Amino acid sequence: MGEKVVNLDSRFKSREVNEAIQEQIDKKSKMYVSDFKRFKKYAAQQGIELSFEALEKYLLHTIKTGLKISTFNRRSASVKHFLVNVLGQTESDEQKKRIALLRQKYNDIQYVEQKQVSGQVAQPKHEVMAMIDKLDTRAKAITLFNLITACRPSEMVAIQVKHIDLKNRSVNVYLKKQKEWHTKRLTLEVVNVLKEYIASNRLDSESYLVGKVDKHNNYTSVQVSDIAYRKSIHKWLGFAPYTLRKTQVSAMHEAGADLATIAKQSGHKNLETINKHYLSVNDKTIDKYL
């Protein structure tokens, strides 16, 4: 009788792969946990088990209580993640179809207004620049960099000094949404402010651009959360970081840049997204021709 040979190296590799996969699942679970708690509370109130059938009822409840389509989308993704990855349930093709049909109710006349999404409004760039100029070295470097690069919060917190090429006035940014690297341009003003910030805080190549500081203004190189970053921008400027992104996109458009040029700097993959969700929020361009 032959002995069964166990490839230990293969077993360890599989464990490594499994751990990597579990790490990604855990990240999403952490991100979605608050939405799943709301779903559990709803299911308990209704006296129903946690399942895809319960999710259908929850999503219909979401529509009928006047919540936006963006909330529907977030709840759907969050609860599905937990049902599949935590509770071990399987979503059938029929269930996918039923949830997609539920989402179409937002096209019904009584719910169509819930499809409206009101985002952050672009501000006059010269006013934002004036606000930034009054900040301390760190805040000025971060906010000016964010404005000119039109980065998303998730991109800003991941940028390290090694990604920035001061000599060639550019930065390599990992676009989390598109899952790819993208090069953006920097102005001479941004480069000079960054040099001052890097020198004054003794940042090295591995240091995070944002990082964090304590109450004594001592810098620590750590990747902060998107939420922490939003709070910092709001503290410094009084508005959300997406306002910086929209302000830069609108300013480039007003200066005569075409959509392809704007997309190159902002990192948008779809030109229609810029036209529909960014340029339409700024009425000044229309006002010029009235």
C-alpha positions as CSV (number, residue, x, y, z in Angstrom):
1,M,0.0,0.0,0.0
2,G,1.6,3.3,-1.1
3,E,2.0,6.1,1.3
4,K,0.2,9.4,0.6
5,V,2.7,12.2,0.0
6,V,1.7,15.6,1.4
7,N,3.3,18.6,-0.2
8,L,3.9,20.9,2.9
9,D,5.1,23.8,0.7
10,S,1.8,23.7,-1.2
11,R,-0.2,23.6,2.0
12,F,1.6,26.6,3.4
13,K,1.1,28.5,0.1
14,S,-2.6,27.7,0.2
15,R,-2.8,29.0,3.8
16,E,-1.1,32.2,2.7
17,V,-3.6,32.6,-0.2
18,N,-6.5,31.9,2.1
19,E,-5.2,34.4,4.7
20,A,-4.8,37.0,2.0
21,I,-8.4,36.4,0.8
22,Q,-9.8,36.5,4.3
23,E,-8.0,39.8,4.9
24,Q,-9.8,41.4,2.0
25,I,-13.1,40.0,3.2
26,D,-12.5,41.4,6.7
27,K,-11.7,44.8,5.3
28,K,-15.1,44.9,3.5
29,S,-16.8,43.5,6.6
30,K,-15.4,46.4,8.7
31,M,-16.5,48.9,6.0
32,Y,-20.1,47.4,5.8
33,V,-20.7,46.6,9.5
34,S,-22.9,49.6,10.3
35,D,-25.2,48.8,7.4
36,F,-25.4,45.2,8.4
37,K,-26.3,46.1,11.9
38,R,-29.3,48.2,10.6
39,F,-30.4,45.2,8.5
40,K,-30.2,42.8,11.6
41,K,-32.3,45.3,13.6
42,Y,-34.9,45.5,10.8
43,A,-35.1,41.7,10.6
44,A,-35.5,41.4,14.3
45,Q,-38.3,43.9,14.4
46,Q,-40.0,42.1,11.5
47,G,-39.4,38.7,13.2
48,I,-37.7,37.3,10.1
49,E,-34.4,35.3,9.6
50,L,-31.4,36.9,8.0
51,S,-31.6,35.8,4.4
52,F,-31.8,37.1,0.8
53,E,-35.6,37.0,1.2
54,A,-35.3,39.4,4.2
55,L,-32.9,41.6,2.1
56,E,-35.6,41.9,-0.5
57,K,-38.1,43.2,2.1
58,Y,-35.5,45.5,3.6
59,L,-34.7,47.0,0.2
60,L,-38.4,47.5,-0.6
61,H,-38.7,49.2,2.8
62,T,-35.7,51.4,1.9
63,I,-37.5,52.6,-1.3
64,K,-40.9,53.1,0.4
65,T,-39.5,55.1,3.3
66,G,-38.1,57.7,0.9
67,L,-34.4,56.9,0.9
68,K,-32.2,57.7,-2.0
69,I,-31.1,55.2,-4.6
70,S,-27.5,55.6,-3.3
71,T,-28.7,54.2,0.0
72,F,-30.4,51.3,-1.7
73,N,-27.1,50.5,-3.6
74,R,-25.0,50.7,-0.4
75,R,-27.4,48.6,1.6
76,S,-27.7,46.0,-1.1
77,A,-23.9,45.6,-1.4
78,S,-23.3,45.6,2.4
79,V,-25.9,43.0,3.3
80,K,-25.0,40.7,0.4
81,H,-21.4,40.8,1.5
82,F,-22.4,39.6,5.0
83,L,-24.9,37.0,3.9
84,V,-22.4,35.4,1.5
85,N,-19.0,35.8,3.3
86,V,-20.1,35.7,7.0
87,L,-23.3,33.7,7.1
88,G,-22.2,31.4,4.2
89,Q,-25.4,31.9,2.1
90,T,-25.5,31.8,-1.7
91,E,-27.3,34.3,-3.9
92,S,-29.1,32.6,-6.7
93,D,-29.5,34.0,-10.2
94,E,-33.2,34.4,-9.5
95,Q,-32.5,36.5,-6.4
96,K,-30.1,38.7,-8.3
97,K,-32.8,39.3,-10.9
98,R,-35.4,40.1,-8.2
99,I,-33.2,42.7,-6.5
100,A,-32.4,44.3,-9.8
101,L,-36.1,44.5,-10.5
102,L,-36.7,46.1,-7.1
103,R,-34.1,48.7,-7.9
104,Q,-36.0,49.6,-11.1
105,K,-38.9,50.9,-8.8
106,Y,-36.8,54.1,-8.6
107,N,-38.0,54.7,-12.2
108,D,-41.6,54.8,-11.1
109,I,-43.0,58.3,-11.0
110,Q,-43.7,58.2,-7.2
111,Y,-40.0,57.4,-6.4
112,V,-38.2,59.1,-9.2
113,E,-37.2,62.1,-7.1
114,Q,-35.3,59.7,-4.8
115,K,-32.8,59.2,-7.7
116,Q,-31.6,62.8,-7.3
117,V,-28.1,62.9,-5.8
118,S,-26.9,66.2,-4.3
119,G,-23.2,66.2,-4.1
120,Q,-20.6,68.7,-2.9
121,V,-20.7,72.0,-4.7
122,A,-17.6,73.5,-6.4
123,Q,-16.3,76.7,-4.9
124,P,-14.5,79.6,-6.7
125,K,-10.9,78.4,-6.9
126,H,-9.4,81.8,-6.1
127,E,-11.4,81.8,-2.8
128,V,-10.3,78.3,-1.9
129,M,-6.7,79.2,-2.7
130,A,-6.9,82.2,-0.4
131,M,-8.2,80.0,2.4
132,I,-5.4,77.5,1.9
133,D,-2.8,80.2,1.9
134,K,-3.7,81.0,5.6
135,L,-3.1,77.5,6.8
136,D,0.0,76.1,8.6
137,T,2.7,74.3,6.5
138,R,1.3,70.8,6.8
139,A,-2.3,71.7,6.3
140,K,-1.4,74.0,3.4
141,A,0.7,71.3,1.7
142,I,-2.0,68.7,2.0
143,T,-5.0,70.8,0.9
144,L,-3.2,72.5,-2.0
145,F,-1.9,69.1,-3.2
146,N,-5.5,67.7,-2.9
147,L,-6.9,70.7,-4.8
148,I,-4.5,70.6,-7.7
149,T,-4.5,66.8,-8.1
150,A,-8.2,66.5,-7.6
151,C,-7.6,63.3,-5.6
152,R,-10.3,61.3,-3.8
153,P,-9.9,60.9,0.0
154,S,-9.0,57.2,-0.4
155,E,-6.2,58.2,-2.8
156,M,-4.9,61.0,-0.6
157,V,-4.4,58.9,2.5
158,A,-2.4,56.2,0.6
159,I,0.1,58.6,-1.0
160,Q,3.7,58.3,0.2
161,V,6.6,60.7,-0.4
162,K,8.2,58.0,-2.7
163,H,5.2,58.4,-5.1
164,I,5.9,62.1,-5.6
165,D,8.5,63.3,-8.2
166,L,9.3,66.9,-7.2
167,K,11.8,67.3,-10.0
168,N,9.4,66.4,-12.7
169,R,6.4,67.9,-10.9
170,S,4.3,64.7,-10.9
171,V,2.8,62.1,-8.6
172,N,1.8,58.5,-9.1
173,V,-1.6,57.9,-7.5
174,Y,-3.2,54.5,-6.9
175,L,-6.8,54.9,-8.1
176,K,-8.6,52.6,-5.7
177,K,-11.9,52.9,-7.6
178,Q,-10.3,51.8,-10.9
179,K,-7.6,49.6,-9.2
180,E,-4.8,51.0,-11.2
181,W,-1.9,53.5,-11.0
182,H,-2.2,57.0,-12.6
183,T,0.2,59.9,-13.0
184,K,-1.0,63.4,-12.2
185,R,0.7,66.8,-12.6
186,L,1.8,69.2,-9.9
187,T,2.2,73.0,-10.1
188,L,5.4,74.7,-9.1
189,E,3.6,76.2,-6.1
190,V,2.6,72.7,-4.9
191,V,6.2,71.5,-5.3
192,N,7.5,74.4,-3.2
193,V,5.0,73.9,-0.4
194,L,5.7,70.2,-0.4
195,K,9.4,70.7,-0.1
196,E,8.8,73.0,2.9
197,Y,6.5,70.4,4.5
198,I,8.8,67.5,3.9
199,A,11.8,69.3,5.3
200,S,10.1,70.7,8.4
201,N,8.6,67.4,9.4
202,R,11.6,65.3,8.3
203,L,9.6,63.0,6.1
204,D,11.4,60.2,4.3
205,S,10.5,58.3,1.1
206,E,8.3,55.9,3.1
207,S,6.4,58.6,5.0
208,Y,2.7,59.1,4.2
209,L,1.9,62.5,2.8
210,V,-1.1,63.0,5.1
211,G,0.0,60.9,8.2
212,K,-1.1,62.3,11.5
213,V,0.1,64.7,14.2
214,D,-0.6,64.7,17.9
215,K,-1.6,67.7,20.0
216,H,2.0,68.8,20.1
217,N,2.1,68.8,16.3
218,N,4.5,65.8,16.2
219,Y,4.1,63.9,12.9
220,T,3.7,60.1,12.7
221,S,3.8,58.2,9.4
222,V,0.6,56.2,9.3
223,Q,-2.1,55.7,6.8
224,V,-5.2,57.4,8.3
225,S,-8.7,56.5,7.5
226,D,-10.8,58.2,4.9
227,I,-13.1,59.4,7.7
228,A,-10.2,60.9,9.7
229,Y,-9.0,62.7,6.5
230,R,-12.4,64.2,5.8
231,K,-12.6,65.5,9.4
232,S,-9.2,67.2,8.9
233,I,-10.2,68.9,5.7
234,H,-13.5,70.0,7.2
235,K,-11.6,71.4,10.2
236,W,-9.1,73.3,8.0
237,L,-11.5,74.6,5.3
238,G,-15.0,74.1,6.5
239,F,-16.1,71.7,3.7
240,A,-15.6,68.2,2.5
241,P,-12.5,67.1,0.5
242,Y,-14.7,66.3,-2.5
243,T,-15.3,70.0,-2.7
244,L,-11.6,70.4,-3.6
245,R,-11.9,67.8,-6.3
246,K,-15.0,69.4,-7.8
247,T,-13.5,72.9,-7.5
248,Q,-10.4,71.8,-9.5
249,V,-12.5,70.1,-12.2
250,S,-14.8,73.1,-12.6
251,A,-11.8,75.5,-12.6
252,M,-10.0,73.6,-15.4
253,H,-13.2,73.5,-17.4
254,E,-13.7,77.3,-17.0
255,A,-10.1,77.8,-18.1
256,G,-10.9,76.0,-21.4
257,A,-9.6,72.5,-20.7
258,D,-11.4,69.7,-22.7
259,L,-12.9,66.7,-20.9
260,A,-10.0,64.4,-21.9
261,T,-7.5,66.8,-20.3
262,I,-9.6,67.1,-17.1
263,A,-9.9,63.3,-16.9
264,K,-6.1,63.0,-17.2
265,Q,-5.6,65.1,-14.1
266,S,-8.6,64.0,-12.1
267,G,-8.3,60.3,-12.8
268,H,-11.8,59.9,-14.2
269,K,-12.2,56.9,-16.6
270,N,-15.6,58.0,-17.9
271,L,-15.8,61.5,-19.5
272,E,-19.6,61.4,-19.2
273,T,-19.1,61.2,-15.4
274,I,-17.2,64.5,-15.4
275,N,-19.9,66.1,-17.6
276,K,-22.8,64.8,-15.6
277,H,-21.7,64.9,-12.0
278,Y,-19.0,67.5,-11.9
279,L,-19.5,70.3,-14.4
280,S,-23.2,70.4,-14.0
281,V,-22.9,71.4,-10.3
282,N,-21.3,74.7,-11.3
283,D,-23.8,77.3,-12.6
284,K,-21.2,80.1,-13.3
285,T,-20.5,78.8,-16.8
286,I,-24.2,79.0,-17.7
287,D,-24.5,82.4,-16.0
288,K,-21.8,83.9,-18.3
289,Y,-24.1,83.3,-21.3
290,L,-27.4,84.4,-19.9
